[in-house]
Each structure stands twice: as C-alpha cells, then as structure tokens.
Amino acid sequence: MLKAVNKGYTAADVLEQCTKLEAAGVEYGLIYLSGLSEAGKNLQSVRTSLKTINKLSPIRIYYTTVAVVPDTKMYEDVRSGKFKEAGELERIEEMREFVAGTKIETEIYALTSTNAVPLVANMPEDRDEVLAYLDEVIANFTEFDEIKLAKSRAKMTRV
C-alpha cells in the first residue's frame, strides 16, 4: 500500500527507523491512515500493517481515515473509476480490526474529523470495552448512516 500511494518508504523502513528511535530512548507516535485500500481490501491492509506496528513501541497511534479531496491523484482515480473507495461501514470494520489486532501497549487516538467513530483507547486495557462499543455501532449501522456519513465525507475539502 505504501508503494501504491508513493509514500517513498516501506514497512521495513518504518520498522528500521522506529527501532533506532527506541534504541536511542526517543518516544514517538505513528499515524495509521485507514481507508487507503480499495473497497473490499481494508481488512487485509490493516492486518498487514499490524504485523509491523505490533513489533514497535509507539506511545500513541494517531488513527485517521482518508478523505479523498479535489486536486489529488486519488480524487481523479475515484472519479475515473480506477479506485473504489471503501464505504463507511467498511471503514468502521477496519477500525474494529485495528483495535482487535493491536497487541502492544499504546494509546489509539482517533479524534479526527474524518473518523466516523471518534475514540481514544489505552491498549490493551481498553480493548474489550472499545470492541464492544464498535460491535454495537456495526450491529446498529443502517443504510441511512452510510448515506449520511458518505455525504459528510464528500464535503470535506481539506483535512
């Protein structure tokens, strides 16, 4: 995924550099950008990302969700049909998978405007409570919620 969005580094690079920070005693945070995979691929993507994240010790993980904005390559790919965005429910399911799969001691900070479900969780102690909450959100999610959240996301012009 990092290559597909031209990040200029790999998961191995992240692991190497963060390990160096840890060895030097430097605290750091990570950013996890959800919704970056094409529709239907987000759960696979989060599981792959967690393989790297769970080898590290960030004090905080800033969890945010992609909003496709005008004048970007991704925006043009969405408009042309080359890229199909994940729906809002799939994004929430990705968040649930992220929380369930985070095995390290860290804080998940997900209070950005792009997240349909804002939360802050200290891991691993808050895991069960947060998973129960996300399970409830998912179980009660309606087509109306999907439409409402998608319209809100479409109005975002900058994040």
TORPA-4810 file (N, C-alpha, C, O; in nm, 3 decimals):
<nodes>
NODE_1_0.082_-0.119_0.000_0.000_0.000_0.000_0.087_0.126_0.000_0.057_0.223_-0.069_M
NODE_2_0.193_0.123_0.078_0.282_0.240_0.082_0.337_0.272_-0.056_0.349_0.389_-0.093_L
NODE_3_0.371_0.169_-0.133_0.422_0.189_-0.268_0.312_0.245_-0.359_0.337_0.334_-0.440_K
NODE_4_0.191_0.193_-0.345_0.080_0.236_-0.431_0.049_0.383_-0.414_0.005_0.448_-0.509_A
NODE_5_0.070_0.437_-0.295_0.040_0.578_-0.272_0.166_0.665_-0.269_0.165_0.779_-0.223_V
NODE_6_0.275_0.607_-0.320_0.401_0.681_-0.336_0.452_0.744_-0.208_0.493_0.860_-0.207_N
NODE_7_0.451_0.668_-0.098_0.500_0.722_0.028_0.651_0.738_0.028_0.704_0.823_0.100_K
NODE_8_0.721_0.659_-0.050_0.866_0.674_-0.056_0.940_0.592_0.047_1.061_0.606_0.063_G
NODE_9_0.868_0.507_0.118_0.931_0.418_0.214_0.848_0.291_0.227_0.734_0.285_0.181_Y
NODE_10_0.907_0.190_0.289_0.841_0.061_0.304_0.815_0.033_0.451_0.862_0.106_0.539_T
NODE_11_0.739_-0.072_0.477_0.716_-0.115_0.615_0.848_-0.151_0.681_0.868_-0.124_0.800_A
NODE_12_0.939_-0.211_0.606_1.072_-0.245_0.660_1.147_-0.118_0.701_1.217_-0.118_0.802_A
NODE_13_1.132_-0.011_0.623_1.196_0.116_0.658_1.138_0.171_0.788_1.213_0.219_0.874_D
NODE_14_1.007_0.164_0.803_0.942_0.212_0.925_0.995_0.133_1.045_1.032_0.191_1.147_V
NODE_15_0.998_0.003_1.031_1.047_-0.083_1.138_1.192_-0.048_1.176_1.226_-0.037_1.293_L
NODE_16_1.276_-0.032_1.075_1.417_0.000_1.099_1.433_0.134_1.171_1.506_0.143_1.270_E
NODE_17_1.366_0.237_1.121_1.384_0.371_1.178_1.323_0.382_1.318_1.382_0.445_1.406_Q
NODE_18_1.206_0.322_1.338_1.144_0.329_1.470_1.222_0.248_1.573_1.229_0.286_1.689_C
NODE_19_1.280_0.138_1.530_1.365_0.059_1.618_1.487_0.140_1.662_1.532_0.129_1.776_T
NODE_20_1.540_0.220_1.571_1.653_0.307_1.605_1.610_0.412_1.708_1.685_0.443_1.802_K
NODE_21_1.490_0.467_1.691_1.440_0.564_1.789_1.429_0.500_1.926_1.469_0.558_2.027_L
NODE_22_1.373_0.380_1.929_1.357_0.309_2.056_1.491_0.282_2.121_1.507_0.300_2.242_E
NODE_23_1.589_0.239_2.042_1.722_0.211_2.096_1.786_0.336_2.154_1.866_0.328_2.248_A
NODE_24_1.751_0.451_2.098_1.806_0.578_2.147_1.722_0.636_2.261_1.757_0.742_2.315_A
NODE_25_1.614_0.569_2.297_1.529_0.618_2.406_1.435_0.730_2.367_1.387_0.804_2.453_G
NODE_26_1.409_0.745_2.238_1.322_0.852_2.189_1.178_0.800_2.177_1.152_0.698_2.112_V
NODE_27_1.085_0.870_2.241_0.944_0.835_2.228_0.892_0.888_2.096_0.937_0.993_2.048_E
NODE_28_0.798_0.817_2.036_0.743_0.857_1.907_0.600_0.808_1.894_0.556_0.720_1.968_Y
NODE_29_0.530_0.866_1.800_0.396_0.821_1.764_0.394_0.781_1.618_0.481_0.818_1.540_G
NODE_30_0.294_0.704_1.585_0.272_0.663_1.446_0.139_0.717_1.398_0.051_0.747_1.479_L
NODE_31_0.124_0.728_1.269_-0.004_0.762_1.208_-0.050_0.642_1.128_0.024_0.588_1.046_I
NODE_32_-0.175_0.601_1.152_-0.236_0.496_1.071_-0.347_0.561_0.990_-0.442_0.615_1.047_Y
NODE_33_-0.335_0.555_0.859_-0.435_0.614_0.770_-0.524_0.504_0.716_-0.484_0.428_0.628_L
NODE_34_-0.643_0.495_0.770_-0.735_0.390_0.727_-0.811_0.433_0.601_-0.813_0.550_0.565_S
NODE_35_-0.871_0.335_0.537_-0.949_0.363_0.417_-0.865_0.386_0.293_-0.916_0.426_0.189_G
NODE_36_-0.737_0.360_0.304_-0.646_0.385_0.193_-0.650_0.274_0.089_-0.615_0.294_-0.027_L
NODE_37_-0.693_0.158_0.132_-0.706_0.045_0.038_-0.838_0.058_-0.037_-0.931_0.124_0.008_S
NODE_38_-0.842_-0.004_-0.149_-0.965_-0.004_-0.228_-1.073_-0.082_-0.153_-1.043_-0.170_-0.072_E
NODE_39_-1.198_-0.049_-0.181_-1.312_-0.117_-0.119_-1.292_-0.267_-0.123_-1.252_-0.324_-0.225_A
NODE_40_-1.320_-0.331_-0.010_-1.307_-0.475_-0.001_-1.169_-0.523_0.041_-1.149_-0.643_0.064_G
NODE_41_-1.072_-0.432_0.051_-0.934_-0.472_0.083_-0.882_-0.413_0.213_-0.767_-0.435_0.250_K
NODE_42_-0.966_-0.340_0.284_-0.918_-0.271_0.404_-0.882_-0.365_0.518_-0.786_-0.339_0.589_N
NODE_43_-0.957_-0.473_0.536_-0.924_-0.565_0.645_-0.790_-0.633_0.620_-0.711_-0.652_0.712_L
NODE_44_-0.765_-0.669_0.497_-0.635_-0.727_0.460_-0.524_-0.626_0.484_-0.417_-0.662_0.535_Q
NODE_45_-0.548_-0.503_0.449_-0.447_-0.398_0.464_-0.415_-0.373_0.611_-0.298_-0.361_0.648_S
NODE_46_-0.517_-0.365_0.696_-0.493_-0.339_0.838_-0.417_-0.455_0.902_-0.330_-0.433_0.986_V
NODE_47_-0.449_-0.575_0.863_-0.378_-0.691_0.919_-0.229_-0.688_0.881_-0.143_-0.719_0.962_R
NODE_48_-0.201_-0.649_0.758_-0.062_-0.637_0.713_0.009_-0.526_0.790_0.123_-0.544_0.833_T
NODE_49_-0.057_-0.413_0.807_0.003_-0.301_0.881_0.032_-0.340_1.026_0.136_-0.302_1.081_S
NODE_50_-0.059_-0.415_1.087_-0.041_-0.453_1.227_0.079_-0.546_1.246_0.135_-0.550_1.355_L
NODE_51_0.118_-0.619_1.143_0.237_-0.704_1.154_0.360_-0.619_1.184_0.449_-0.661_1.257_K
NODE_52_0.365_-0.500_1.128_0.475_-0.408_1.155_0.452_-0.334_1.286_0.541_-0.328_1.370_T
NODE_53_0.335_-0.277_1.303_0.304_-0.196_1.421_0.326_-0.275_1.550_0.380_-0.221_1.647_I
NODE_54_0.285_-0.400_1.551_0.297_-0.481_1.673_0.441_-0.520_1.707_0.465_-0.581_1.811_N
NODE_55_0.537_-0.485_1.622_0.678_-0.506_1.651_0.742_-0.381_1.711_0.861_-0.380_1.744_K
NODE_56_0.662_-0.275_1.724_0.714_-0.146_1.768_0.655_-0.105_1.903_0.570_-0.174_1.959_L
NODE_57_0.701_0.010_1.953_0.654_0.061_2.082_0.620_0.210_2.076_0.675_0.288_2.153_S
NODE_58_0.531_0.250_1.987_0.492_0.392_1.984_0.410_0.427_2.109_0.333_0.344_2.157_P
NODE_59_0.428_0.548_2.159_0.348_0.587_2.275_0.203_0.613_2.234_0.111_0.601_2.315_I
NODE_60_0.184_0.649_2.108_0.050_0.680_2.058_0.043_0.646_1.911_0.140_0.658_1.836_R
NODE_61_-0.076_0.601_1.871_-0.103_0.581_1.729_-0.218_0.674_1.693_-0.328_0.662_1.746_I
NODE_62_-0.190_0.766_1.605_-0.293_0.859_1.557_-0.367_0.789_1.445_-0.312_0.765_1.338_Y
NODE_63_-0.492_0.757_1.470_-0.574_0.682_1.375_-0.663_0.783_1.302_-0.744_0.851_1.364_Y
NODE_64_-0.647_0.790_1.173_-0.729_0.880_1.093_-0.775_0.807_0.968_-0.719_0.704_0.931_T
NODE_65_-0.874_0.861_0.904_-0.933_0.797_0.787_-0.921_0.888_0.666_-0.946_1.008_0.675_T
NODE_66_-0.882_0.831_0.555_-0.862_0.909_0.434_-0.992_0.975_0.389_-1.099_0.915_0.393_V
NODE_67_-0.980_1.098_0.347_-1.089_1.170_0.281_-1.032_1.212_0.145_-0.933_1.285_0.140_A
NODE_68_-1.092_1.168_0.041_-1.043_1.199_-0.093_-1.083_1.342_-0.128_-1.202_1.375_-0.134_V
NODE_69_-0.984_1.425_-0.150_-1.010_1.566_-0.175_-0.976_1.603_-0.319_-0.891_1.540_-0.382_V
NODE_70_-1.042_1.707_-0.370_-1.016_1.751_-0.508_-0.869_1.786_-0.531_-0.795_1.817_-0.438_P
NODE_71_-0.831_1.780_-0.656_-0.696_1.816_-0.700_-0.589_1.721_-0.647_-0.475_1.761_-0.623_D
NODE_72_-0.627_1.594_-0.628_-0.531_1.491_-0.590_-0.542_1.376_-0.689_-0.644_1.360_-0.757_T
NODE_73_-0.438_1.297_-0.696_-0.440_1.181_-0.785_-0.550_1.084_-0.745_-0.619_1.029_-0.830_K
NODE_74_-0.566_1.063_-0.614_-0.669_0.970_-0.569_-0.809_1.019_-0.608_-0.895_0.939_-0.644_M
NODE_75_-0.830_1.148_-0.601_-0.958_1.207_-0.641_-0.987_1.175_-0.788_-1.098_1.135_-0.824_Y
NODE_76_-0.886_1.193_-0.871_-0.903_1.163_-1.014_-0.925_1.014_-1.036_-1.004_0.974_-1.122_E
NODE_77_-0.854_0.931_-0.959_-0.873_0.786_-0.970_-1.014_0.744_-0.929_-1.072_0.653_-0.989_D
NODE_78_-1.069_0.809_-0.828_-1.207_0.779_-0.786_-1.304_0.823_-0.895_-1.394_0.748_-0.932_V
NODE_79_-1.285_0.943_-0.946_-1.376_0.995_-1.050_-1.373_0.910_-1.177_-1.476_0.892_-1.242_R
NODE_80_-1.255_0.858_-1.211_-1.242_0.778_-1.334_-1.285_0.632_-1.314_-1.298_0.557_-1.410_S
NODE_81_-1.307_0.593_-1.188_-1.344_0.455_-1.159_-1.225_0.363_-1.139_-1.242_0.243_-1.118_G
NODE_82_-1.105_0.418_-1.145_-0.984_0.338_-1.127_-0.969_0.292_-0.981_-0.910_0.187_-0.955_K
NODE_83_-1.021_0.371_-0.889_-1.014_0.340_-0.746_-1.154_0.350_-0.688_-1.223_0.450_-0.708_F
NODE_84_-1.196_0.246_-0.615_-1.327_0.245_-0.550_-1.306_0.259_-0.400_-1.247_0.172_-0.336_K
NODE_85_-1.356_0.368_-0.345_-1.342_0.392_-0.202_-1.423_0.292_-0.120_-1.529_0.246_-0.162_E
NODE_86_-1.371_0.260_-0.005_-1.446_0.179_0.091_-1.563_0.261_0.144_-1.554_0.383_0.157_A
NODE_87_-1.671_0.193_0.173_-1.786_0.258_0.234_-1.759_0.288_0.381_-1.657_0.246_0.437_G
NODE_88_-1.851_0.360_0.441_-1.833_0.399_0.580_-1.837_0.280_0.675_-1.759_0.275_0.770_E
NODE_89_-1.925_0.184_0.651_-1.929_0.066_0.737_-1.798_-0.011_0.728_-1.746_-0.056_0.830_L
NODE_90_-1.745_-0.026_0.610_-1.617_-0.097_0.595_-1.506_-0.024_0.670_-1.417_-0.088_0.726_E
NODE_91_-1.510_0.107_0.671_-1.409_0.184_0.744_-1.420_0.160_0.895_-1.319_0.150_0.965_R
NODE_92_-1.542_0.150_0.945_-1.563_0.122_1.087_-1.517_-0.020_1.119_-1.458_-0.045_1.224_I
NODE_93_-1.544_-0.114_1.029_-1.497_-0.251_1.049_-1.344_-0.257_1.049_-1.284_-0.336_1.121_E
NODE_94_-1.282_-0.172_0.968_-1.135_-0.165_0.968_-1.085_-0.113_1.103_-0.987_-0.165_1.156_E
NODE_95_-1.153_-0.012_1.158_-1.115_0.039_1.289_-1.127_-0.071_1.394_-1.040_-0.085_1.480_M
NODE_96_-1.235_-0.149_1.388_-1.253_-0.257_1.483_-1.139_-0.358_1.471_-1.086_-0.405_1.572_R
NODE_97_-1.102_-0.392_1.349_-0.992_-0.486_1.326_-0.861_-0.430_1.379_-0.778_-0.504_1.432_E
NODE_98_-0.842_-0.300_1.365_-0.721_-0.236_1.415_-0.714_-0.247_1.567_-0.611_-0.285_1.622_F
NODE_99_-0.824_-0.215_1.634_-0.827_-0.224_1.780_-0.807_-0.369_1.824_-0.728_-0.395_1.915_V
NODE_100_-0.877_-0.462_1.761_-0.866_-0.603_1.798_-0.724_-0.655_1.777_-0.677_-0.738_1.855_A
NODE_101_-0.658_-0.607_1.674_-0.527_-0.660_1.638_-0.408_-0.588_1.699_-0.295_-0.634_1.684_G
NODE_102_-0.432_-0.477_1.767_-0.322_-0.403_1.830_-0.283_-0.475_1.958_-0.360_-0.476_2.055_T
NODE_103_-0.166_-0.535_1.959_-0.121_-0.619_2.071_-0.019_-0.551_2.161_0.027_-0.610_2.258_K
NODE_104_0.016_-0.429_2.130_0.118_-0.358_2.206_0.054_-0.261_2.305_-0.065_-0.231_2.296_I
NODE_105_0.134_-0.214_2.398_0.089_-0.112_2.491_0.106_0.024_2.424_0.218_0.067_2.396_E
NODE_106_-0.005_0.089_2.399_-0.003_0.219_2.332_-0.139_0.286_2.350_-0.232_0.226_2.403_T
NODE_107_-0.148_0.409_2.306_-0.277_0.478_2.302_-0.320_0.489_2.156_-0.241_0.529_2.070_E
NODE_108_-0.444_0.453_2.129_-0.501_0.477_1.996_-0.583_0.606_2.008_-0.677_0.615_2.087_I
NODE_109_-0.544_0.704_1.930_-0.607_0.836_1.932_-0.676_0.857_1.799_-0.611_0.880_1.696_Y
NODE_110_-0.809_0.850_1.801_-0.887_0.857_1.676_-0.993_0.966_1.686_-1.113_0.939_1.676_A
NODE_111_-0.949_1.089_1.706_-1.044_1.200_1.721_-1.037_1.299_1.605_-1.055_1.419_1.626_L
NODE_112_-1.013_1.250_1.486_-1.009_1.340_1.370_-1.147_1.351_1.308_-1.233_1.265_1.329_T
NODE_113_-1.169_1.455_1.234_-1.299_1.478_1.170_-1.331_1.373_1.064_-1.447_1.358_1.026_S
NODE_114_-1.231_1.301_1.018_-1.255_1.202_0.913_-1.300_1.067_0.968_-1.344_0.981_0.892_T
NODE_115_-1.288_1.047_1.099_-1.331_0.921_1.159_-1.480_0.925_1.191_-1.525_1.015_1.260_N
NODE_116_-1.555_0.829_1.142_-1.698_0.821_1.171_-1.722_0.790_1.318_-1.823_0.831_1.375_A
NODE_117_-1.630_0.717_1.378_-1.641_0.682_1.520_-1.517_0.736_1.591_-1.409_0.678_1.583_V
NODE_118_-1.533_0.847_1.662_-1.419_0.901_1.735_-1.396_0.822_1.864_-1.491_0.783_1.931_P
NODE_119_-1.268_0.800_1.897_-1.238_0.731_2.022_-1.094_0.752_2.062_-1.008_0.785_1.981_L
NODE_120_-1.070_0.732_2.191_-0.936_0.726_2.247_-0.933_0.599_2.331_-1.022_0.577_2.413_V
NODE_121_-0.832_0.517_2.311_-0.824_0.390_2.383_-0.681_0.363_2.427_-0.587_0.375_2.348_A
NODE_122_-0.666_0.328_2.552_-0.536_0.283_2.603_-0.532_0.132_2.588_-0.616_0.060_2.643_N
NODE_123_-0.434_0.088_2.513_-0.423_-0.055_2.483_-0.319_-0.119_2.572_-0.216_-0.056_2.599_M
NODE_124_-0.339_-0.237_2.618_-0.450_-0.327_2.586_-0.570_-0.317_2.681_-0.672_-0.381_2.658_P
NODE_125_-0.558_-0.236_2.787_-0.662_-0.237_2.890_-0.801_-0.196_2.842_-0.900_-0.243_2.899_E
NODE_126_-0.814_-0.110_2.741_-0.945_-0.066_2.693_-1.000_-0.152_2.579_-1.112_-0.129_2.533_D
NODE_127_-0.923_-0.249_2.534_-0.960_-0.326_2.415_-1.103_-0.381_2.421_-1.182_-0.355_2.331_R
NODE_128_-1.137_-0.456_2.526_-1.268_-0.522_2.532_-1.383_-0.422_2.530_-1.484_-0.443_2.463_D
NODE_129_-1.367_-0.314_2.604_-1.472_-0.211_2.609_-1.490_-0.145_2.472_-1.603_-0.124_2.427_E
NODE_130_-1.380_-0.112_2.408_-1.386_-0.046_2.276_-1.443_-0.142_2.172_-1.523_-0.101_2.087_V
NODE_131_-1.402_-0.269_2.176_-1.456_-0.366_2.081_-1.607_-0.383_2.099_-1.681_-0.393_2.001_L
NODE_132_-1.653_-0.386_2.224_-1.798_-0.397_2.249_-1.871_-0.276_2.192_-1.978_-0.289_2.133_A
NODE_133_-1.812_-0.158_2.209_-1.871_-0.036_2.155_-1.876_-0.040_2.002_-1.979_-0.009_1.942_Y
NODE_134_-1.765_-0.077_1.940_-1.761_-0.084_1.793_-1.854_-0.192_1.741_-1.917_-0.174_1.636_L
NODE_135_-1.865_-0.304_1.810_-1.959_-0.409_1.770_-2.103_-0.356_1.772_-2.183_-0.389_1.685_D
NODE_136_-2.133_-0.274_1.872_-2.268_-0.215_1.880_-2.291_-0.117_1.765_-2.398_-0.117_1.704_E
NODE_137_-2.192_-0.035_1.736_-2.203_0.059_1.624_-2.226_-0.018_1.494_-2.313_0.019_1.415_V
NODE_138_-2.150_-0.122_1.472_-2.160_-0.202_1.349_-2.296_-0.271_1.342_-2.359_-0.272_1.236_I
NODE_139_-2.341_-0.329_1.453_-2.468_-0.401_1.454_-2.587_-0.309_1.427_-2.688_-0.353_1.371_A
NODE_140_-2.576_-0.184_1.467_-2.687_-0.089_1.450_-2.671_0.003_1.330_-2.752_0.094_1.311_N
NODE_141_-2.569_-0.019_1.251_-2.539_0.065_1.135_-2.647_0.045_1.029_-2.681_-0.069_0.996_F
NODE_142_-2.699_0.153_0.975_-2.806_0.146_0.875_-2.762_0.205_0.742_-2.658_0.270_0.733_T
NODE_143_-2.840_0.182_0.643_-2.815_0.241_0.511_-2.821_0.394_0.521_-2.747_0.464_0.451_E
NODE_144_-2.908_0.445_0.607_-2.916_0.589_0.629_-2.784_0.641_0.684_-2.736_0.746_0.641_F
NODE_145_-2.724_0.568_0.780_-2.594_0.607_0.834_-2.489_0.612_0.724_-2.409_0.706_0.717_D
NODE_146_-2.490_0.511_0.638_-2.394_0.504_0.526_-2.407_0.628_0.438_-2.307_0.691_0.403_E
NODE_147_-2.528_0.661_0.403_-2.553_0.777_0.315_-2.513_0.907_0.383_-2.445_0.991_0.323_I
NODE_148_-2.554_0.922_0.508_-2.525_1.045_0.584_-2.375_1.066_0.600_-2.324_1.175_0.576_K
NODE_149_-2.304_0.961_0.639_-2.159_0.972_0.657_-2.085_0.992_0.525_-1.988_1.067_0.519_L
NODE_150_-2.131_0.926_0.420_-2.067_0.943_0.289_-2.085_1.086_0.239_-1.992_1.144_0.182_A
NODE_151_-2.203_1.144_0.261_-2.225_1.284_0.221_-2.135_1.378_0.299_-2.080_1.473_0.243_K
NODE_152_-2.120_1.352_0.426_-2.033_1.434_0.509_-1.888_1.425_0.461_-1.819_1.526_0.452_S
NODE_153_-1.843_1.304_0.430_-1.706_1.284_0.383_-1.685_1.356_0.248_-1.580_1.415_0.225_R
NODE_154_-1.785_1.352_0.162_-1.774_1.415_0.030_-1.760_1.567_0.041_-1.707_1.631_-0.050_A
NODE_155_-1.808_1.624_0.149_-1.799_1.770_0.168_-1.663_1.815_0.219_-1.632_1.934_0.217_K
NODE_156_-1.583_1.720_0.263_-1.451_1.757_0.316_-1.361_1.800_0.200_-1.344_1.727_0.103_M
NODE_157_-1.305_1.919_0.213_-1.216_1.966_0.109_-1.072_1.971_0.157_-0.979_1.982_0.077_T
NODE_158_-1.054_1.964_0.287_-0.918_1.958_0.342_-0.929_1.899_0.481_-1.025_1.922_0.555_R
NODE_159_-0.826_1.821_0.515_-0.824_1.757_0.647_-0.702_1.796_0.725_-0.684_1.752_0.838_V
</nodes>
